[in-house]
Amino acid sequence: MLDTLQLYRCMCLMSGRFPRLVHCGKVSAIFVWGRAVDEGAPTPYDDGVLKLVADLYRQTGAPVIIPGYCGVDVGQGGTGYPGPQVWRGVLKVLGVPGDQVISGSGCGHNTKTEMDDFLDLAMTKRWRTILAVTQVHNALRAMLGAVKSMANQHISRLMVVPMWPVAFDWGRECYGSQGEGPFPRTRWVDEEFDRIVRYQAKGDLASLTDLYAYLMWLYRELQ
């Protein structure tokens, strides 16, 4: 079972929004994990991940990195990640120029392997500071995977900073990142927690202790 205190520490640190970083002029890139067909564009009472990405682009001018695969091509059906062409179109409507949106390699098509693809690009580009966007219920698993991926690839001193939309409708039914559902978002909390336990047991995710240490390092670096 996950350590309750470490879980609480990690969620508190991750929810700080890191405003100093957003406005410091040193953001290298904005990465967004793939989400299901209805989790990108904003709707009434719900910003969607791409509205946050567009807001962050306007504040930082940093390029936006999106996953390069299409969910329909990797078994997610028509309800999974709609693909870079669709998301690039949504981002254009939200004010992000097309030449500022970069597609990843598309080799990975789940939360952890999307980050693996991104890390390859980040190392090639020598990026240092990344704003990493997902939905709040996915953020803990996403960051546990990111820390594990960085350890596996022997990457140090790369700042991957979690972000998620503030306007978020918990009563809405939505699909999961792999196209499952739709379920009420409150159910997705339980689903994500179950995946964290299972994937940690398989060795695919970092420990909460390792994530906490990483987040504390982030905050020290941002001082």
N, CA and C atoms as a LAMMPS dump frame, in Angstrom:
ITEM: TIMESTEP
0
ITEM: NUMBER OF ATOMS
669
ITEM: BOX BOUNDS ff ff ff
-5.0000000000000000e+02 5.0000000000000000e+02
-5.0000000000000000e+02 5.0000000000000000e+02
-5.0000000000000000e+02 5.0000000000000000e+02
ITEM: ATOMS id mol type element x y z
1 1 1 N 0.852 -1.203 0
2 1 2 C 0 0 0
3 1 3 C 0.883 1.247 0
4 2 1 N 0.432 2.265 -0.707
5 2 2 C 1.198 3.498 -0.791
6 2 3 C 1.289 4.179 0.571
7 3 1 N 2.444 4.783 0.838
8 3 2 C 2.66 5.497 2.083
9 3 3 C 1.808 6.762 2.102
10 4 1 N 0.936 6.871 3.1
11 4 2 C -0.042 7.967 3.134
12 4 3 C 0.631 9.323 3.263
13 5 1 N 1.63 9.445 4.125
14 5 2 C 2.298 10.727 4.317
15 5 3 C 3.033 11.155 3.057
16 6 1 N 3.741 10.241 2.418
17 6 2 C 4.447 10.6 1.207
18 6 3 C 3.479 10.97 0.088
19 7 1 N 2.361 10.27 0.021
20 7 2 C 1.338 10.607 -0.962
21 7 3 C 0.838 12.035 -0.75
22 8 1 N 0.56 12.373 0.495
23 8 2 C 0.077 13.723 0.834
24 8 3 C 1.139 14.771 0.502
25 9 1 N 2.378 14.495 0.842
26 9 2 C 3.458 15.435 0.541
27 9 3 C 3.573 15.686 -0.969
28 10 1 N 3.537 14.612 -1.743
29 10 2 C 3.697 14.759 -3.192
30 10 3 C 2.563 15.563 -3.804
31 11 1 N 1.332 15.275 -3.418
32 11 2 C 0.202 15.997 -3.999
33 11 3 C 0.222 17.469 -3.591
34 12 1 N 0.631 17.764 -2.354
35 12 2 C 0.724 19.166 -1.939
36 12 3 C 1.789 19.898 -2.755
37 13 1 N 2.952 19.294 -2.912
38 13 2 C 4.023 19.947 -3.665
39 13 3 C 3.655 20.111 -5.129
40 14 1 N 2.981 19.131 -5.702
41 14 2 C 2.625 19.209 -7.11
42 14 3 C 1.557 20.253 -7.388
43 15 1 N 0.765 20.611 -6.408
44 15 2 C -0.349 21.535 -6.632
45 15 3 C 0.034 22.996 -6.483
46 16 1 N 1.318 23.295 -6.362
47 16 2 C 1.738 24.66 -6.099
48 16 3 C 1.666 25.598 -7.286
49 17 1 N 1.465 25.049 -8.492
50 17 2 C 1.315 25.823 -9.731
51 17 3 C 2.602 26.48 -10.2
52 18 1 N 3.633 26.585 -9.39
53 18 2 C 4.94 27.071 -9.808
54 18 3 C 4.868 28.403 -10.569
55 19 1 N 4.182 29.422 -10.024
56 19 2 C 4.033 30.683 -10.772
57 19 3 C 5.356 31.378 -11.052
58 20 1 N 6.323 31.249 -10.161
59 20 2 C 7.617 31.904 -10.376
60 20 3 C 8.285 31.374 -11.635
61 21 1 N 8.176 30.065 -11.849
62 21 2 C 8.788 29.46 -13.027
63 21 3 C 8.113 29.934 -14.304
64 22 1 N 6.791 29.984 -14.311
65 22 2 C 6.059 30.353 -15.524
66 22 3 C 6.466 31.742 -16.002
67 23 1 N 6.758 32.621 -15.081
68 23 2 C 7.028 34.016 -15.442
69 23 3 C 8.519 34.369 -15.434
70 24 1 N 9.391 33.365 -15.309
71 24 2 C 10.812 33.687 -15.185
72 24 3 C 11.517 33.844 -16.528
73 25 1 N 10.85 33.457 -17.627
74 25 2 C 11.457 33.578 -18.939
75 25 3 C 12.464 32.498 -19.272
76 26 1 N 12.474 31.394 -18.506
77 26 2 C 13.47 30.348 -18.715
78 26 3 C 12.854 28.999 -19.055
79 27 1 N 11.586 28.961 -19.449
80 27 2 C 10.941 27.698 -19.799
81 27 3 C 11.414 27.251 -21.175
82 28 1 N 11.892 26.019 -21.275
83 28 2 C 12.414 25.498 -22.538
84 28 3 C 11.316 24.981 -23.453
85 29 1 N 10.314 24.292 -22.876
86 29 2 C 9.275 23.668 -23.687
87 29 3 C 8.066 23.362 -22.815
88 30 1 N 6.934 23.186 -23.476
89 30 2 C 5.691 22.784 -22.824
90 30 3 C 5.297 21.428 -23.398
91 31 1 N 5.275 20.415 -22.558
92 31 2 C 4.91 19.07 -22.995
93 31 3 C 3.528 18.73 -22.452
94 32 1 N 2.704 18.099 -23.287
95 32 2 C 1.384 17.668 -22.821
96 32 3 C 1.215 16.19 -23.131
97 33 1 N 0.872 15.428 -22.102
98 33 2 C 0.594 14.006 -22.289
99 33 3 C -0.691 13.849 -23.099
100 34 1 N -0.774 12.794 -23.896
101 34 2 C -1.977 12.525 -24.674
102 34 3 C -3.171 12.246 -23.77
103 35 1 N -4.311 12.803 -24.154
104 35 2 C -5.548 12.574 -23.419
105 35 3 C -6.616 12.125 -24.411
106 36 1 N -7.724 11.651 -23.89
107 36 2 C -8.78 11.115 -24.733
108 36 3 C -9.436 12.212 -25.565
109 37 1 N -10.304 11.783 -26.458
110 37 2 C -10.886 12.661 -27.464
111 37 3 C -11.601 13.869 -26.869
112 38 1 N -12.16 13.739 -25.667
113 38 2 C -12.938 14.839 -25.081
114 38 3 C -12.192 15.595 -23.987
115 39 1 N -10.87 15.394 -23.869
116 39 2 C -10.122 16.01 -22.776
117 39 3 C -9.15 17.094 -23.245
118 40 1 N -9.186 17.437 -24.527
119 40 2 C -8.26 18.43 -25.028
120 40 3 C -8.841 19.821 -25.087
121 41 1 N -9.841 20.002 -25.945
122 41 2 C -10.428 21.328 -26.148
123 41 3 C -11.277 21.74 -24.945
124 42 1 N -11.361 23.043 -24.674
125 42 2 C -12.184 23.506 -23.553
126 42 3 C -13.673 23.372 -23.837
127 43 1 N -14.438 23.181 -22.771
128 43 2 C -15.895 23.158 -22.818
129 43 3 C -16.406 24.038 -21.679
130 44 1 N -17.701 24.355 -21.63
131 44 2 C -18.21 25.132 -20.502
132 44 3 C -17.849 24.493 -19.16
133 45 1 N -17.295 25.273 -18.267
134 45 2 C -16.911 24.868 -16.909
135 45 3 C -15.693 23.942 -16.879
136 46 1 N -15.002 23.789 -17.997
137 46 2 C -13.917 22.824 -18.059
138 46 3 C -12.885 23.316 -19.081
139 47 1 N -11.688 23.662 -18.622
140 47 2 C -10.701 24.258 -19.525
141 47 3 C -10.155 23.276 -20.557
142 48 1 N -9.983 22.024 -20.199
143 48 2 C -9.28 21.104 -21.093
144 48 3 C -7.786 21.372 -21.061
145 49 1 N -6.996 20.339 -21.335
146 49 2 C -5.55 20.501 -21.21
147 49 3 C -4.984 21.482 -22.231
148 50 1 N -5.588 21.583 -23.396
149 50 2 C -5 22.433 -24.432
150 50 3 C -5.218 23.916 -24.181
151 51 1 N -6.261 24.271 -23.472
152 51 2 C -6.414 25.685 -23.097
153 51 3 C -5.292 26.096 -22.156
154 52 1 N -4.98 25.23 -21.193
155 52 2 C -3.855 25.526 -20.31
156 52 3 C -2.561 25.617 -21.1
157 53 1 N -2.355 24.692 -22.031
158 53 2 C -1.149 24.737 -22.86
159 53 3 C -1.062 26.061 -23.618
160 54 1 N -2.176 26.503 -24.197
161 54 2 C -2.184 27.771 -24.933
162 54 3 C -1.899 28.943 -24.005
163 55 1 N -2.467 28.92 -22.806
164 55 2 C -2.192 29.987 -21.829
165 55 3 C -0.711 30.012 -21.462
166 56 1 N -0.133 28.836 -21.231
167 56 2 C 1.281 28.765 -20.883
168 56 3 C 2.158 29.226 -22.039
169 57 1 N 1.755 28.908 -23.27
170 57 2 C 2.516 29.381 -24.433
171 57 3 C 2.533 30.906 -24.479
172 58 1 N 1.376 31.522 -24.252
173 58 2 C 1.319 32.986 -24.292
174 58 3 C 2.191 33.606 -23.202
175 59 1 N 2.313 32.938 -22.071
176 59 2 C 3.107 33.477 -20.97
177 59 3 C 4.604 33.239 -21.139
178 60 1 N 4.973 32.179 -21.842
179 60 2 C 6.385 31.796 -21.9
180 60 3 C 7.004 31.88 -23.292
181 61 1 N 6.187 31.732 -24.352
182 61 2 C 6.724 31.676 -25.707
183 61 3 C 7.463 30.387 -26.019
184 62 1 N 7.367 29.392 -25.136
185 62 2 C 8.087 28.134 -25.327
186 62 3 C 7.347 27.229 -26.311
187 63 1 N 8.056 26.418 -27.091
188 63 2 C 7.395 25.507 -28.025
189 63 3 C 6.564 24.456 -27.288
190 64 1 N 5.534 23.983 -27.977
191 64 2 C 4.613 22.995 -27.417
192 64 3 C 4.904 21.638 -28.048
193 65 1 N 5.033 20.612 -27.212
194 65 2 C 5.323 19.263 -27.689
195 65 3 C 4.118 18.371 -27.396
196 66 1 N 3.577 17.726 -28.431
197 66 2 C 2.434 16.847 -28.287
198 66 3 C 2.802 15.443 -28.776
199 67 1 N 2.131 14.397 -28.286
200 67 2 C 2.447 13.038 -28.749
201 67 3 C 2.22 12.895 -30.251
202 68 1 N 3.044 12.056 -30.891
203 68 2 C 3.034 11.973 -32.343
204 68 3 C 2.205 10.856 -32.94
205 69 1 N 1.538 10.06 -32.113
206 69 2 C 0.758 8.937 -32.634
207 69 3 C -0.725 9.298 -32.684
208 70 1 N -1.54 8.451 -33.302
209 70 2 C -2.994 8.569 -33.27
210 70 3 C -3.566 7.368 -32.527
211 71 1 N -4.462 7.62 -31.598
212 71 2 C -5.008 6.542 -30.795
213 71 3 C -5.679 5.454 -31.609
214 72 1 N -6.325 5.847 -32.692
215 72 2 C -7.029 4.864 -33.515
216 72 3 C -6.063 3.862 -34.134
217 73 1 N -4.793 4.222 -34.264
218 73 2 C -3.799 3.337 -34.876
219 73 3 C -3.158 2.374 -33.878
220 74 1 N -3.415 2.576 -32.578
221 74 2 C -2.738 1.751 -31.564
222 74 3 C -3.744 1.072 -30.638
223 75 1 N -4.952 0.852 -31.14
224 75 2 C -5.931 0.086 -30.382
225 75 3 C -6.794 0.859 -29.417
226 76 1 N -6.755 2.195 -29.468
227 76 2 C -7.574 3.004 -28.567
228 76 3 C -8.954 3.314 -29.15
229 77 1 N -9.196 2.929 -30.387
230 77 2 C -10.466 3.238 -31.03
231 77 3 C -10.612 4.733 -31.285
232 78 1 N -11.847 5.145 -31.523
233 78 2 C -12.105 6.548 -31.825
234 78 3 C -12.267 7.425 -30.616
235 79 1 N -12.086 6.866 -29.411
236 79 2 C -12.281 7.659 -28.195
237 79 3 C -10.982 7.948 -27.458
238 80 1 N -9.855 7.406 -27.924
239 80 2 C -8.572 7.669 -27.293
240 80 3 C -7.967 8.981 -27.769
241 81 1 N -6.662 9.071 -27.691
242 81 2 C -5.964 10.289 -28.122
243 81 3 C -6.223 10.519 -29.612
244 82 1 N -6.761 11.704 -29.995
245 82 2 C -7.151 11.915 -31.389
246 82 3 C -6.008 12.172 -32.348
247 83 1 N -4.806 12.398 -31.838
248 83 2 C -3.652 12.535 -32.713
249 83 3 C -3.164 13.959 -32.892
250 84 1 N -1.933 14.119 -33.39
251 84 2 C -1.313 15.438 -33.483
252 84 3 C -2.02 16.393 -34.438
253 85 1 N -2.591 15.882 -35.511
254 85 2 C -3.263 16.782 -36.449
255 85 3 C -4.461 17.462 -35.793
256 86 1 N -5.242 16.691 -35.059
257 86 2 C -6.414 17.255 -34.375
258 86 3 C -5.971 18.241 -33.302
259 87 1 N -5.017 17.844 -32.493
260 87 2 C -4.593 18.73 -31.406
261 87 3 C -3.91 19.988 -31.933
262 88 1 N -3.162 19.863 -33.021
263 88 2 C -2.536 21.059 -33.606
264 88 3 C -3.617 22.037 -34.075
265 89 1 N -4.713 21.511 -34.626
266 89 2 C -5.813 22.364 -35.052
267 89 3 C -6.477 23.065 -33.891
268 90 1 N -6.694 22.345 -32.788
269 90 2 C -7.287 22.964 -31.6
270 90 3 C -6.367 24.044 -31.05
271 91 1 N -5.085 23.749 -30.981
272 91 2 C -4.131 24.731 -30.471
273 91 3 C -4.066 25.974 -31.355
274 92 1 N -4.195 25.798 -32.664
275 92 2 C -4.207 26.955 -33.565
276 92 3 C -5.399 27.852 -33.268
277 93 1 N -6.564 27.258 -33.059
278 93 2 C -7.759 28.028 -32.709
279 93 3 C -7.544 28.77 -31.389
280 94 1 N -6.803 28.154 -30.479
281 94 2 C -6.54 28.76 -29.173
282 94 3 C -5.38 29.749 -29.197
283 95 1 N -4.79 29.957 -30.376
284 95 2 C -3.788 31.006 -30.513
285 95 3 C -2.347 30.56 -30.539
286 96 1 N -2.095 29.255 -30.667
287 96 2 C -0.717 28.777 -30.739
288 96 3 C -0.353 28.538 -32.203
289 97 1 N 0.622 29.25 -32.76
290 97 2 C 0.98 29.061 -34.178
291 97 3 C 1.412 27.63 -34.459
292 98 1 N 1.09 27.159 -35.64
293 98 2 C 1.409 25.792 -36.009
294 98 3 C 2.884 25.474 -35.944
295 99 1 N 3.739 26.459 -36.27
296 99 2 C 5.175 26.191 -36.262
297 99 3 C 5.755 26.129 -34.849
298 100 1 N 4.915 26.405 -33.853
299 100 2 C 5.342 26.296 -32.458
300 100 3 C 4.863 25.004 -31.806
301 101 1 N 4.227 24.128 -32.585
302 101 2 C 3.726 22.844 -32.081
303 101 3 C 4.526 21.726 -32.725
304 102 1 N 5.224 20.954 -31.916
305 102 2 C 6.1 19.885 -32.391
306 102 3 C 5.505 18.545 -31.987
307 103 1 N 5.429 17.617 -32.93
308 103 2 C 4.962 16.271 -32.624
309 103 3 C 6.136 15.404 -32.179
310 104 1 N 5.896 14.597 -31.142
311 104 2 C 6.896 13.624 -30.734
312 104 3 C 7.038 12.514 -31.766
313 105 1 N 7.922 11.565 -31.49
314 105 2 C 8.187 10.5 -32.452
315 105 3 C 6.994 9.581 -32.645
316 106 1 N 6.12 9.483 -31.644
317 106 2 C 4.968 8.605 -31.745
318 106 3 C 5.26 7.155 -31.418
319 107 1 N 6.499 6.852 -30.991
320 107 2 C 6.829 5.465 -30.64
321 107 3 C 6.076 5.014 -29.397
322 108 1 N 5.955 5.893 -28.411
323 108 2 C 5.223 5.57 -27.196
324 108 3 C 3.777 6.006 -27.293
325 109 1 N 2.863 5.215 -26.732
326 109 2 C 1.453 5.592 -26.794
327 109 3 C 0.72 5.29 -25.496
328 110 1 N 1.436 5.492 -24.386
329 110 2 C 0.785 5.527 -23.08
330 110 3 C 1.521 6.558 -22.232
331 111 1 N 1.044 6.775 -21.014
332 111 2 C 1.557 7.879 -20.203
333 111 3 C 3.073 7.812 -20.043
334 112 1 N 3.606 6.65 -19.712
335 112 2 C 5.043 6.562 -19.459
336 112 3 C 5.861 6.629 -20.747
337 113 1 N 5.444 5.906 -21.784
338 113 2 C 6.261 5.871 -23.001
339 113 3 C 6.169 7.168 -23.803
340 114 1 N 5.074 7.923 -23.639
341 114 2 C 5.036 9.269 -24.221
342 114 3 C 6.133 10.127 -23.614
343 115 1 N 6.337 9.991 -22.292
344 115 2 C 7.415 10.734 -21.639
345 115 3 C 8.768 10.239 -22.111
346 116 1 N 8.923 8.931 -22.324
347 116 2 C 10.188 8.414 -22.855
348 116 3 C 10.524 9.086 -24.189
349 117 1 N 9.522 9.17 -25.079
350 117 2 C 9.726 9.84 -26.367
351 117 3 C 10.136 11.286 -26.166
352 118 1 N 9.442 11.961 -25.255
353 118 2 C 9.734 13.37 -25.028
354 118 3 C 11.145 13.558 -24.486
355 119 1 N 11.569 12.697 -23.573
356 119 2 C 12.905 12.833 -22.994
357 119 3 C 13.987 12.702 -24.061
358 120 1 N 13.772 11.815 -25.037
359 120 2 C 14.727 11.712 -26.143
360 120 3 C 14.859 13.051 -26.87
361 121 1 N 13.73 13.701 -27.123
362 121 2 C 13.739 14.997 -27.798
363 121 3 C 14.373 16.064 -26.919
364 122 1 N 14.022 16.056 -25.64
365 122 2 C 14.555 17.066 -24.715
366 122 3 C 16.078 16.987 -24.629
367 123 1 N 16.617 15.769 -24.605
368 123 2 C 18.068 15.617 -24.54
369 123 3 C 18.724 16.09 -25.84
370 124 1 N 18.083 15.804 -26.974
371 124 2 C 18.613 16.258 -28.259
372 124 3 C 18.649 17.781 -28.33
373 125 1 N 17.585 18.408 -27.841
374 125 2 C 17.471 19.861 -27.893
375 125 3 C 18.197 20.566 -26.747
376 126 1 N 18.661 19.791 -25.782
377 126 2 C 19.321 20.339 -24.587
378 126 3 C 18.39 21.26 -23.809
379 127 1 N 17.137 20.866 -23.74
380 127 2 C 16.183 21.612 -22.936
381 127 3 C 16.447 21.365 -21.46
382 128 1 N 16.118 22.351 -20.663
383 128 2 C 16.424 22.289 -19.231
384 128 3 C 15.168 22.3 -18.363
385 129 1 N 14.174 23.114 -18.752
386 129 2 C 13.01 23.338 -17.899
387 129 3 C 11.737 23.104 -18.687
388 130 1 N 10.925 22.167 -18.231
389 130 2 C 9.748 21.713 -18.966
390 130 3 C 8.501 21.91 -18.12
391 131 1 N 7.465 22.497 -18.704
392 131 2 C 6.138 22.498 -18.089
393 131 3 C 5.382 21.299 -18.658
394 132 1 N 4.96 20.373 -17.81
395 132 2 C 4.358 19.112 -18.239
396 132 3 C 2.883 19.094 -17.836
397 133 1 N 1.992 19.01 -18.821
398 133 2 C 0.56 19.235 -18.613
399 133 3 C -0.226 17.938 -18.758
400 134 1 N -1.133 17.699 -17.823
401 134 2 C -2.105 16.619 -17.912
402 134 3 C -3.316 17.018 -17.075
403 135 1 N -4.233 16.082 -16.839
404 135 2 C -5.349 16.336 -15.937
405 135 3 C -4.947 15.954 -14.517
406 136 1 N -5.61 16.553 -13.555
407 136 2 C -5.197 16.395 -12.163
408 136 3 C -5.226 14.946 -11.708
409 137 1 N -6.202 14.167 -12.148
410 137 2 C -6.275 12.791 -11.659
411 137 3 C -5.193 11.906 -12.266
412 138 1 N -4.575 12.332 -13.367
413 138 2 C -3.499 11.587 -14.007
414 138 3 C -2.118 12.054 -13.568
415 139 1 N -2.053 13.195 -12.893
416 139 2 C -0.77 13.862 -12.664
417 139 3 C 0.182 13.049 -11.791
418 140 1 N -0.308 12.403 -10.759
419 140 2 C 0.583 11.66 -9.874
420 140 3 C 1.226 10.499 -10.617
421 141 1 N 0.43 9.709 -11.321
422 141 2 C 0.995 8.586 -12.078
423 141 3 C 1.94 9.093 -13.177
424 142 1 N 1.559 10.189 -13.831
425 142 2 C 2.412 10.741 -14.883
426 142 3 C 3.781 11.14 -14.338
427 143 1 N 3.794 11.783 -13.19
428 143 2 C 5.07 12.224 -12.627
429 143 3 C 5.874 11.068 -12.052
430 144 1 N 5.216 10.068 -11.485
431 144 2 C 5.94 8.873 -11.037
432 144 3 C 6.617 8.188 -12.224
433 145 1 N 5.929 8.157 -13.355
434 145 2 C 6.527 7.602 -14.563
435 145 3 C 7.663 8.451 -15.081
436 146 1 N 7.5 9.773 -15.024
437 146 2 C 8.551 10.672 -15.512
438 146 3 C 9.832 10.514 -14.706
439 147 1 N 9.694 10.454 -13.385
440 147 2 C 10.877 10.295 -12.527
441 147 3 C 11.554 8.952 -12.794
442 148 1 N 10.75 7.906 -12.985
443 148 2 C 11.313 6.594 -13.297
444 148 3 C 12.037 6.619 -14.648
445 149 1 N 11.44 7.252 -15.638
446 149 2 C 12.061 7.322 -16.961
447 149 3 C 13.38 8.084 -16.919
448 150 1 N 13.408 9.183 -16.181
449 150 2 C 14.654 9.941 -16.07
450 150 3 C 15.736 9.117 -15.391
451 151 1 N 15.355 8.349 -14.367
452 151 2 C 16.333 7.489 -13.695
453 151 3 C 16.838 6.403 -14.641
454 152 1 N 15.921 5.789 -15.395
455 152 2 C 16.311 4.727 -16.318
456 152 3 C 17.256 5.234 -17.402
457 153 1 N 17.052 6.495 -17.825
458 153 2 C 17.877 7.062 -18.888
459 153 3 C 19.064 7.858 -18.344
460 154 1 N 19.26 7.807 -17.024
461 154 2 C 20.38 8.488 -16.366
462 154 3 C 20.385 9.979 -16.678
463 155 1 N 19.19 10.563 -16.651
464 155 2 C 19.027 11.995 -16.894
465 155 3 C 18.949 12.71 -15.559
466 156 1 N 19.796 13.675 -15.359
467 156 2 C 19.771 14.465 -14.123
468 156 3 C 19.634 15.943 -14.467
469 157 1 N 19.124 16.672 -13.508
470 157 2 C 18.994 18.124 -13.606
471 157 3 C 18.075 18.582 -14.729
472 158 1 N 17.148 17.752 -15.13
473 158 2 C 16.083 18.173 -16.032
474 158 3 C 14.848 18.464 -15.173
475 159 1 N 14.318 19.655 -15.308
476 159 2 C 13.184 20.078 -14.49
477 159 3 C 11.882 19.806 -15.249
478 160 1 N 11.12 18.821 -14.794
479 160 2 C 9.819 18.491 -15.362
480 160 3 C 8.775 18.902 -14.325
481 161 1 N 8.058 19.958 -14.633
482 161 2 C 7.196 20.613 -13.653
483 161 3 C 5.731 20.327 -13.98
484 162 1 N 4.997 19.654 -13.095
485 162 2 C 3.607 19.266 -13.392
486 162 3 C 2.642 20.446 -13.36
487 163 1 N 1.719 20.451 -14.319
488 163 2 C 0.675 21.471 -14.418
489 163 3 C -0.634 20.787 -14.803
490 164 1 N -1.755 21.35 -14.363
491 164 2 C -3.061 20.859 -14.802
492 164 3 C -4.068 21.995 -14.773
493 165 1 N -5.162 21.882 -15.531
494 165 2 C -6.152 22.963 -15.586
495 165 3 C -6.792 23.217 -14.222
496 166 1 N -7.109 24.471 -13.983
497 166 2 C -7.812 24.847 -12.748
498 166 3 C -9.305 24.634 -12.9
499 167 1 N -9.875 25.082 -14.017
500 167 2 C -11.309 24.888 -14.27
501 167 3 C -11.536 23.445 -14.696
502 168 1 N -12.199 22.672 -13.837
503 168 2 C -12.268 21.226 -14.015
504 168 3 C -13.601 20.74 -13.464
505 169 1 N -14.403 20.111 -14.3
506 169 2 C -15.747 19.667 -13.918
507 169 3 C -15.701 18.21 -13.466
508 170 1 N -15.731 17.991 -12.152
509 170 2 C -15.658 16.632 -11.627
510 170 3 C -16.909 15.82 -11.947
511 171 1 N -18.024 16.47 -12.216
512 171 2 C -19.259 15.756 -12.497
513 171 3 C -19.378 15.256 -13.921
514 172 1 N -18.446 15.618 -14.755
515 172 2 C -18.518 15.258 -16.165
516 172 3 C -18.036 13.828 -16.405
517 173 1 N -18.705 13.112 -17.31
518 173 2 C -18.212 11.815 -17.75
519 173 3 C -17.221 12.015 -18.885
520 174 1 N -16.119 11.258 -18.855
521 174 2 C -15.117 11.394 -19.904
522 174 3 C -14.427 10.052 -20.127
523 175 1 N -13.713 9.974 -21.216
524 175 2 C -12.949 8.78 -21.542
525 175 3 C -11.565 8.86 -20.908
526 176 1 N -10.963 7.694 -20.692
527 176 2 C -9.591 7.651 -20.22
528 176 3 C -8.618 7.897 -21.353
529 177 1 N -7.344 8.056 -21.007
530 177 2 C -6.342 8.405 -22.008
531 177 3 C -6.187 7.325 -23.074
532 178 1 N -6.552 6.079 -22.754
533 178 2 C -6.484 5.003 -23.729
534 178 3 C -7.832 4.729 -24.398
535 179 1 N -8.822 5.586 -24.124
536 179 2 C -10.115 5.467 -24.767
537 179 3 C -11.15 4.669 -23.998
538 180 1 N -10.837 4.243 -22.746
539 180 2 C -11.796 3.482 -21.96
540 180 3 C -12.905 4.392 -21.446
541 181 1 N -14.025 3.798 -21.039
542 181 2 C -15.112 4.593 -20.484
543 181 3 C -16.238 4.805 -21.493
544 182 1 N -17.001 5.903 -21.321
545 182 2 C -16.74 7.023 -20.4
546 182 3 C -17.187 6.71 -18.971
547 183 1 N -16.453 7.287 -18.011
548 183 2 C -16.777 7.175 -16.603
549 183 3 C -16.811 8.57 -15.988
550 184 1 N -17.566 8.76 -14.894
551 184 2 C -17.465 10.025 -14.151
552 184 3 C -16.025 10.259 -13.694
553 185 1 N -15.61 11.483 -13.683
554 185 2 C -14.217 11.758 -13.326
555 185 3 C -13.878 11.302 -11.909
556 186 1 N -14.865 11.304 -11.024
557 186 2 C -14.587 10.797 -9.685
558 186 3 C -14.162 9.337 -9.732
559 187 1 N -14.694 8.569 -10.67
560 187 2 C -14.26 7.179 -10.811
561 187 3 C -12.849 7.088 -11.343
562 188 1 N -12.45 8.028 -12.175
563 188 2 C -11.096 7.979 -12.703
564 188 3 C -10.053 8.143 -11.609
565 189 1 N -10.395 8.819 -10.516
566 189 2 C -9.475 8.905 -9.378
567 189 3 C -9.147 7.505 -8.88
568 190 1 N -10.189 6.682 -8.681
569 190 2 C -9.981 5.312 -8.207
570 190 3 C -9.198 4.488 -9.233
571 191 1 N -9.532 4.66 -10.513
572 191 2 C -8.837 3.923 -11.558
573 191 3 C -7.343 4.265 -11.578
574 192 1 N -7.026 5.546 -11.447
575 192 2 C -5.626 5.969 -11.468
576 192 3 C -4.873 5.433 -10.254
577 193 1 N -5.496 5.461 -9.101
578 193 2 C -4.842 4.95 -7.902
579 193 3 C -4.523 3.466 -8.059
580 194 1 N -5.473 2.714 -8.6
581 194 2 C -5.254 1.29 -8.825
582 194 3 C -4.083 1.053 -9.777
583 195 1 N -3.98 1.871 -10.805
584 195 2 C -2.881 1.712 -11.765
585 195 3 C -1.54 2.031 -11.109
586 196 1 N -1.518 3.033 -10.25
587 196 2 C -0.267 3.363 -9.564
588 196 3 C 0.224 2.164 -8.757
589 197 1 N -0.665 1.545 -7.99
590 197 2 C -0.279 0.384 -7.18
591 197 3 C 0.233 -0.745 -8.061
592 198 1 N -0.494 -1.034 -9.141
593 198 2 C -0.108 -2.149 -10.024
594 198 3 C 1.19 -1.86 -10.766
595 199 1 N 1.339 -0.654 -11.289
596 199 2 C 2.519 -0.344 -12.093
597 199 3 C 3.766 -0.186 -11.228
598 200 1 N 3.6 0.292 -9.994
599 200 2 C 4.749 0.318 -9.092
600 200 3 C 5.222 -1.099 -8.78
601 201 1 N 4.269 -2.014 -8.586
602 201 2 C 4.63 -3.403 -8.302
603 201 3 C 5.404 -4.024 -9.461
604 202 1 N 5.116 -3.573 -10.693
605 202 2 C 5.825 -4.072 -11.88
606 202 3 C 7.176 -3.389 -12.083
607 203 1 N 7.427 -2.32 -11.349
608 203 2 C 8.671 -1.586 -11.51
609 203 3 C 8.634 -0.507 -12.567
610 204 1 N 7.437 -0.159 -13.055
611 204 2 C 7.31 0.843 -14.12
612 204 3 C 7.257 2.278 -13.597
613 205 1 N 7.004 2.457 -12.311
614 205 2 C 6.874 3.79 -11.727
615 205 3 C 7.867 3.956 -10.585
616 206 1 N 8.28 5.196 -10.361
617 206 2 C 9.129 5.508 -9.216
618 206 3 C 8.35 5.346 -7.918
619 207 1 N 9.06 5.306 -6.826
620 207 2 C 8.42 5.303 -5.509
621 207 3 C 7.976 6.716 -5.151
622 208 1 N 7.046 6.814 -4.221
623 208 2 C 6.638 8.131 -3.735
624 208 3 C 7.809 8.854 -3.073
625 209 1 N 8.682 8.108 -2.418
626 209 2 C 9.852 8.719 -1.791
627 209 3 C 10.747 9.371 -2.842
628 210 1 N 10.941 8.687 -3.966
629 210 2 C 11.763 9.258 -5.039
630 210 3 C 11.09 10.474 -5.66
631 211 1 N 9.771 10.418 -5.861
632 211 2 C 9.06 11.575 -6.408
633 211 3 C 9.13 12.755 -5.448
634 212 1 N 8.947 12.512 -4.164
635 212 2 C 9.028 13.591 -3.179
636 212 3 C 10.407 14.241 -3.214
637 213 1 N 11.458 13.432 -3.267
638 213 2 C 12.814 13.985 -3.337
639 213 3 C 12.99 14.83 -4.6
640 214 1 N 12.447 14.371 -5.707
641 214 2 C 12.55 15.121 -6.96
642 214 3 C 11.805 16.458 -6.866
643 215 1 N 10.592 16.445 -6.317
644 215 2 C 9.817 17.677 -6.19
645 215 3 C 10.493 18.673 -5.248
646 216 1 N 11.086 18.185 -4.174
647 216 2 C 11.817 19.08 -3.276
648 216 3 C 13.017 19.684 -3.998
649 217 1 N 13.679 18.892 -4.831
650 217 2 C 14.785 19.432 -5.633
651 217 3 C 14.28 20.517 -6.582
652 218 1 N 13.125 20.288 -7.218
653 218 2 C 12.558 21.301 -8.101
654 218 3 C 12.368 22.622 -7.371
655 219 1 N 11.77 22.561 -6.193
656 219 2 C 11.519 23.793 -5.461
657 219 3 C 12.802 24.496 -5.065
658 220 1 N 13.817 23.734 -4.693
659 220 2 C 15.107 24.382 -4.356
660 220 3 C 15.698 25.063 -5.587
661 221 1 N 15.574 24.428 -6.738
662 221 2 C 16.102 25.004 -7.97
663 221 3 C 15.357 26.289 -8.368
664 222 1 N 14.096 26.387 -7.973
665 222 2 C 13.277 27.53 -8.367
666 222 3 C 13.43 28.726 -7.432
667 223 1 N 14.166 28.561 -6.369
668 223 2 C 14.334 29.67 -5.423
669 223 3 C 15.227 30.752 -6.018
